[in-house]
Amino acid sequence: MINSKVDKVYFRKKEIFIKRDDLLDKDFSGNKARKLYYYLKNDFKDIEKIVSYGSIQSNAMYSMSVLAKIKGWEFEYIVNHIPEFLAQNPQGNYKYALQNGMKISYDRDSVDMSSAIFIEEGGRTKEASFGVEILAQEIVEFSQNRKNLVVILPSGTGTTALFLQRYLYKYNIKVYTTPCVGDKEYLIEQFNMLEEDKKFHPQILMLDKKYHFGKLYKNNYDIWLEVKRSTDIEFDLLYDPKGWLMIEQYSKFFEDKEILYIHQGGLIGNESMLARYERKYKL
């Protein structure tokens, strides 16, 4: 895995550094690639399949399908349901994961787990620290001769933010995040599953509006478009808007800090997200 470059951009006159994890690899990028790197780099005797579960347009789902293809494994993904429109018109992460050989299941108990690795939703595993700590080491290198550098990223399960903070704690680099999937309590619960010592937990900053995961919000699209136009960088439409809304809402708090924003990758998912925004808001 390459050391992703850092770009300097300006957002509303604020200098911000972007850790370009979207450029790690054409097919295997972003925080999901970091979290799954352990499985990519290690050999697993007698393993023939990855099994996981989650939402049908998950970035992690697509990344696992890429991992399975690289390793020559099967990939079985468990979902509750598939919307009729998507089933008839595959697009985004779902479409490309199917092209990589993903098999869909609806009943977890019926899945054959022999010769399989089970990966929690979103890649929330202790093994994720392997790749995330490499990212943390790159951040430490970047932080040299910088004053009051902070790391910002949005969170689903919070795995990346947690392992970053755990590693960066000894370097006095703080990680700030905001929940995208559940509320603050949900995110703290996810942190505790992987690390009970609260000194290693990232600081959670809540947005002033509650957003339901996967639902479309015009202000999310608007800030995504503004950031794209002002930085000339495309970001993920599901998670990244919350990260930028956090920067906007807490601009006074971050005024005296140098921001390193971790690009979440997941740009393949924008295909289906943009189509949904266009249908809803007639863009």
PyMOL commands that set and color helices and strands:
alter all, ss='L'
color gray80, all
select helices_A, chain A and resi 21-23+30-41+59-71+84-88+92-99+108-110+121-123+126-143+159-171+184-194+198-200+218-231+240-249+267-281
alter helices_A, ss='H'
color red, helices_A
select strands_A, chain A and resi 6-11+14-19+49-53+74-78+103-105+116-118+149-152+174-177+203-204+258-262
alter strands_A, ss='S'
color yellow, strands_A
deselect
rebuild
show_as cartoon
